[in-house]
C-alpha cells in the first residue's frame, strides 16, 4: 500500500520540545502547528535538532519504512524502519546555512509515497555574516595600507638618518682635512721662523748699540 505524505509531528531543540505559539530563546519559532509549517529559522547556536514524523500507516504501522535526507548536509538518502510508524531523526552541530529535510514513507509493498519537506535555516553568527566579511576585507585593506605607510615612513627616516650620518662624516673628514692643512702650514712656517729667530736673538745679545738693539728687538717681537 502506497502511503500518503508523512506528517511532521514534533520539533525539538537540544531535546526540548518546541511548542507552536510559545517562545523559545525569546522568540516564537512556530506560529502554527508543525504539520502546517514550511520550516524554521534558527540561530547559529541552535544547531542540535530533532525531527519526528509519522507515516500514517494505520493498518500496519510497525511495517512502515522511511527514507529521508537533509539536503545540504546528507550526501545520500537513508532508509530505515521505525516502530509504530513514527520516525525520529537527530542532527547536531549543523553548520550555518539553508537545508531542506525531505522524507517519504512506504508500506509493505515498498512503494514510496509523496515526499514531505521541511526547510531549516541556521543563521550564521554575526562574525560570519556578509557585513562582517566586508568589514574584515575593509579592515584588511586598511591594515595593509597602514603597514605599507609605516614601512615607508621607517624607510624614509632610515634614509634621512643615513644622509645625516653621511653628511656628518663628510663634515668630520673636512674638519680633519682643515686640521691637517693648518698643522702642515704651521709646521712650514715654524721651521723658517725658528731659523730666523734663533740667530736674531744671538745678535741682539751681542750688540752694544742700544738704537740698533731696540730696532732688532722690535723685529724679534714681530
Number of C-alpha atoms within 10 A of each C-alpha: 13 15 22 17 19 26 21 23 15 18 21 15 18 14 11 11 14 18 18 17 13 12 13 15 8 7 9 13 18 21 13 11 13 20 15 11 15 13 18 14 14 18 13 17 14 17 19 14 20 18 18 15 22 22 26 20 23 11 10 12 18 16 18 27 25 26 17 21 20 20 16 12 15 12 9 10 14 12 14 12 16 17 11 16 22 22 25 14 12 13 14 12 11 16 15 19 14 14 19 18 19 18 27 25 30 25 23 15 11 15 14 19 19 16 16 20 21 18 16 20 19 19 19 16 12 11 11 12 12 11 11 13 13 11 13 14 12 12 12 12 12 12 12 12 12 12 12 12 12 12 12 12 12 12 12 12 12 12 12 12 12 12 12 12 12 12 12 12 12 12 12 12 12 12 12 12 12 12 12 12 12 12 12 12 11 11 12 11 11 12 10 10 11 11 10 12 14 11 11 15 13 10 14 18 11 9 13 10 9 10 10 12 16 13 11 17 16 10 11 14 7 6
